Amino acid sequence: MKNYFIANGEVLNTNMSIKEMESRVQESLDEYTSGMAQFRIKEISEKEVRMFFVRDFDYDPDAPIIFDADMALITGVGIGAFQLQAVGGYPMIHPLKFAGKNFYTDITSFIRFYKFQLFEETGQTVEHIGIRCYSDRILMQIIF
């Protein structure tokens, strides 16, 4: 049985090879970030995916929030979807807060958005999603 998930806008499934998944996502990342981010699968099985994005971003790992740039990186949805209309965005997530130059939301709101996007695109439901953001990487676990 294959289970679906999304990484930088690429719809992937657990039956694909790790090399194929990493290659597809890295191609879209290179186009979107000019090679400033990398994608890797840490572990994959029929029931679970552990993946991470490597990037450089000033971030407090103790804060249970996720910034607009990271939300766009994970979902492949343009950054304008995670910014207020007052600055030219079309917010698809609530609540959005402002921190100097970036918008952010709590991890729970983003997980709800990701689950909705995944269900809308593939019909896939998931049991659990965990996300942890650090200054140099984003770790993500999906349990089907």
N, C-alpha and C positions, 0 to 999 in steps of 0.2 A: 504494500500500500504506500502510495506517495503522499506526502504532506507538503503544502505550499507555504512559502514565506517570501517576503519582499526585502531586497537590499538595494538601495540607491535606484529605486524604480524598476529594477529587474525582478520579474516573477520567477522564482527558483523553486525546485522541489527536491525532496530527499532522495529521489532515485538518480539524480544527476551526479556526475563525478565532482569531487572537490575542485579539481583542476578546471573543469568547465564552468562551475559556479564562480570561482575566483576570477577567471578570465573575463567572463561576461560583465561582472560588476566592475572590475578594474578598468575595462574599456570605457564604461560610462563615467566612472569616477575621473579618469584621465581627461575626458572631454569636459566635464563639469568643473573640476578643480585644477586643471592644468598640471596634473601629476602631484598635487600637494596632499593627497590622501591615499591610503591603501586599504584594501579589504582582504580579510583572511577568515577562513573557516577553521575554528579551533577543534570542533568535534561535531560529528553528525551521525544520527541514527534515524530509524523510522519514527521514533518518538520524541527526538530532541535535536535542536540545532544550537550550537554555541558559536558565535561569530564575533568579529571585532573589526572596527575601523580604526586605523592609525592616522592621526592628524595632530596638528599643533594648535592649541587654543587655551587661553588663560581661563582656568576653571577651578572651582573649589569642589573637590570630590566629596566633601561632607554635606553639601547642599543637595537636597532631593529635587533638583530642577534640571531642565534640559533647555539649552539655548536654540534659537531659530536656525542657526547654521547647522547644528547637529541634527535637528529634526529634518531639515532639507536633505542632509547627507544620507540619513537612514532611509527615508521614504522615497527620495528622488522627486518629491513635489517641490516646486520652486519656492525659494525663500519668502516670496511675497505672501504665501499662504500662512506664514507664521509671523506676520507683521500687521500692525493696525492700519486701517484705511487712511488715517490721518497722515501717514508717511508713505502712502502709495501701495499699501498691501491689501490683501483680501483675506482676512483672518478666517481660517478653517478650524481653529482650535480655541477653546475658551477654558480658563481665563488666560489672557496674555498680560505679562507685566514687562516693564521696561527697566533695563539696567545700564544706563549710560549710553551705549551704542547698540546694544543687542536686546531683542525681545526674548522672553523665556516663559516657560510654564512648568508646572509640577510634573514629575515623571508619570503619575497616575493619569493625568489628562492626556499626555502624549501616548501612553499605552492604549488608552481608549480609542484615540484617533487611529493608531496603527492597526488595531484589531478591526476597526470599521473599514479601513482601506483594504486590508487583506480580505475581509469577507466580501466586500463589494467587487473586488477584482477576481477572486477565485472561488468564493463560497466556502473558504476554509475557516474553521473556528479553531481556537487554541485554548488550552487549559491554563497556561501561565506564560507571562512574558516578564523577564527581568532585565533591567537596563542599569548600567553603572557608568557614569562619565568621569573621566580623568583628564588631566591637562594634555596628555599625549594620545589618548585612545578612548573609544567607546566600546564597552563590552555588552553583548546582548545575548540573552538565552531565551529560546522559545521552546515550550513543552506542548506537544500536541495531545 
